[in-house]
Amino acid sequence: MLQITNLHANVGDKPILKGLTLSLNAGEIHAIMGPNGAGKSTLGYVLSGRPGYEVTEGSVTFNGNDLLALEPHERAAAGLFLGFQYPVEIPGVSNVQFLREALNAQRKNRGEAPLSGAEFLKVAREQAGALGMDMDMLKRPVNVGFSGGEKKRNEMVQMGIINPALAILDETDSGLDIDALRTVGDGINRIMRKPDKAVLLITHYQRLLDYVKPDFVHVLADGRITRTGGAELALELERDGYKELAA
Amino acid sequence: MSDELDMRDKAAWDAAEKVADYEHGWSSDIETDFAPKGLTEDTVRFISAKKNEPEWMLEWRLKAFALWKTMTPPDWAKLNVPPIDYQDAYYYAEPKAKPKLGSLDEVDPEILRIYEKLGIPIAEQEVLAGVEGARRVAVDAVFDSVSVATTFRAELERAGVIFRSISEAIKEYPELVKKWLGKIVPMHDNYFATLNCAVFSDGTFVYIPEGVRCPMELSTYFRINAENTGQFERTLIIADKGSYVSYLEGCTAPMRDENQLHAAVVELVALDDAEIKYSTVQNWYPGDAEGKGGIYNFVTKRALCQGRNSKVSWTQVETGSAVTWKYPSCVLNGENSVGEFYSVAVTNNYQQADTGTKMIHNGKGSRSTIVSKGISAGHSNNTYRGLVRVAPNAEGVRNFTQCDSLLLGSLSGAHTVPYIEVRNPSAQIEHEATTSKISDDQMFYAMARGLNAEEAVALIVNGFAKEVLQQLPMEFAVEAQKLLGISLEGSVG
């Protein structure tokens, strides 16, 4: 599904990714772990096309197409979803309006008919309910006045409504208490653990992996993948730290 | 269908057809009767004669014209306007009764595209006549200088509401017109208002009798069509004791390379317990991306809240015009009277807007609310200028003002110029102001969810302007939302 080959990327003039190669197949969940500054968030931004993140070498294909040639909104329409580490507030725009416009923009891009208000609300209500978010929050402005945990839960509701083929989740576990962590983990499994979908989980800690069991764990250090293993690698990292492995 | 409905539909369709004759072909193929070019006493006499006006009206116009010749244009606004040659324009243009019918192919595709985006069918007669869907709005359409259609007249008359072009009202209701015309905006008020007194060509007159809630929304639809024409319309709305009316005003003009002048005067008066809600969506041609062409919009709008507990609410969405100079105001004479001003002003490319309000508190316990949202993009400049004045005898006055500015790009300017004059110590005045930019974070977040750059800007800007947009009647609110997005096209790279 996603094939990253020898990816080099700069932020400003500074090289952050230095030859990263990674392959995700449909039906797989991959975790990327690594120390601060290794380039984890940069990878998420480069894959979703954030301006200011410049690819200097290498290639990325998504279902066989050149992902890097697409604008961010085209990547979203192609089925890529980025769960933000710091979800952004948009004053005056309700969650419902934001998501309906976003979803219908994606559908339009794919040549599909837009969802009516009623059809959209049905989907939104289901997804919010499954993640324990009440409808009042969906009517509030996007992320405005939400706690850190509520923002992350909102990202998962968005993911459920948009129903992407590939989710890149950037530290979705940070700022969550134990109960919220379980809810979010259940959400990822319910929405994304499917034969035709894949997930790239970017995380510092192994605790989310108690709920979402990865098929592969990669260590990202100094801009490239330095080690790859199964779920047990995360436990090893938790015990020994990144220093041991990077060496 | 009842006979009454049949009648109404027939009246609407008749009016629609009348308008449609003028609507097709937009500009070039409409034959027009012009007053001779230039501005002299003869021009004023020509206009008055064309309208068969009574002698008192002509005298009033001539007095204004004599006064205007002694005046100079105001220069205090933050606007850069080249000198206007008042002799190089036509002051009166009337579409001939049988214009040639053009086809849709002759309409500028750019205008068609924008209308399509706005969801306005080019066969606007339905909208103009208020027959589209369930929307029932009585419309007075002013085309260049002449009012061409007033719909739903019979039904309004049954309720006692007078809804006329101002030309008709001068002849049919001279006492009412004499009583209030020029009393809210005096003849000598300002350069452009005085000019309007001399050469105003048409406009709308509304009278809501005591205790009547106007059974439908009233609307005027203005269009400047002819080349080199100034449009000087005049609106007078009188809400008698305990009455209510909601009035909508929409404006468009075709694209032209030269600048066109628009100098309107709007006067509102609300007596005891009366309420007027006045909404404007102004979409005059703003000029092209290089700042060529566009309307010069110099408008004087003022409301007199004369009665106890009277209320006037101005809501405006200003996206068009090359230059906007406009301060819809409330003179709050009545005890416990209320004035409101809700404004969204968008400037893009080389547009300039200097707009705001005046709240003059003379009445005890009078209250006012000002919410202004300015959005600047391109090389444009957008200024909020507002006055809150409290008279010495006005006890217990309250005002709340909120001015927010949103900048797109790094070449546009936002300015806030509040004047606060308080002469009574019991007054409570609050002023809040913010200036912000659309953040890269917000843009990327919206784009990562599937919106393209222009859709993302439109969404964020609509959120910014929401407090004002929700004051608009619903059909207008939808149109205004789309208009904000269209106005900002090309403002993001």
Boltz contact constraints between the chains, C-beta under 6 A:
constraints:
  - contact:
      token1: [A, 48]
      token2: [B, 448]
      max_distance: 6.0
  - contact:
      token1: [A, 50]
      token2: [B, 444]
      max_distance: 6.0
  - contact:
      token1: [A, 72]
      token2: [B, 447]
      max_distance: 6.0
  - contact:
      token1: [A, 72]
      token2: [B, 448]
      max_distance: 6.0
  - contact:
      token1: [A, 73]
      token2: [B, 447]
      max_distance: 6.0
  - contact:
      token1: [A, 73]
      token2: [B, 450]
      max_distance: 6.0
  - contact:
      token1: [A, 73]
      token2: [B, 451]
      max_distance: 6.0
  - contact:
      token1: [A, 73]
      token2: [B, 452]
      max_distance: 6.0
  - contact:
      token1: [A, 76]
      token2: [B, 450]
      max_distance: 6.0
  - contact:
      token1: [A, 77]
      token2: [B, 450]
      max_distance: 6.0
  - contact:
      token1: [A, 82]
      token2: [B, 448]
      max_distance: 6.0
  - contact:
      token1: [A, 88]
      token2: [B, 441]
      max_distance: 6.0
  - contact:
      token1: [A, 88]
      token2: [B, 442]
      max_distance: 6.0
  - contact:
      token1: [A, 88]
      token2: [B, 445]
      max_distance: 6.0
  - contact:
      token1: [A, 90]
      token2: [B, 442]
      max_distance: 6.0
  - contact:
      token1: [A, 90]
      token2: [B, 463]
      max_distance: 6.0
  - contact:
      token1: [A, 91]
      token2: [B, 463]
      max_distance: 6.0
  - contact:
      token1: [A, 92]
      token2: [B, 463]
      max_distance: 6.0
  - contact:
      token1: [A, 92]
      token2: [B, 464]
      max_distance: 6.0
  - contact:
      token1: [A, 92]
      token2: [B, 466]
      max_distance: 6.0
  - contact:
      token1: [A, 93]
      token2: [B, 459]
      max_distance: 6.0
  - contact:
      token1: [A, 93]
      token2: [B, 463]
      max_distance: 6.0
  - contact:
      token1: [A, 102]
      token2: [B, 449]
      max_distance: 6.0
  - contact:
      token1: [A, 102]
      token2: [B, 450]
      max_distance: 6.0
  - contact:
      token1: [A, 102]
      token2: [B, 451]
      max_distance: 6.0
  - contact:
      token1: [A, 105]
      token2: [B, 450]
      max_distance: 6.0
  - contact:
      token1: [A, 105]
      token2: [B, 451]
      max_distance: 6.0
  - contact:
      token1: [A, 105]
      token2: [B, 455]
      max_distance: 6.0
  - contact:
      token1: [A, 106]
      token2: [B, 450]
      max_distance: 6.0
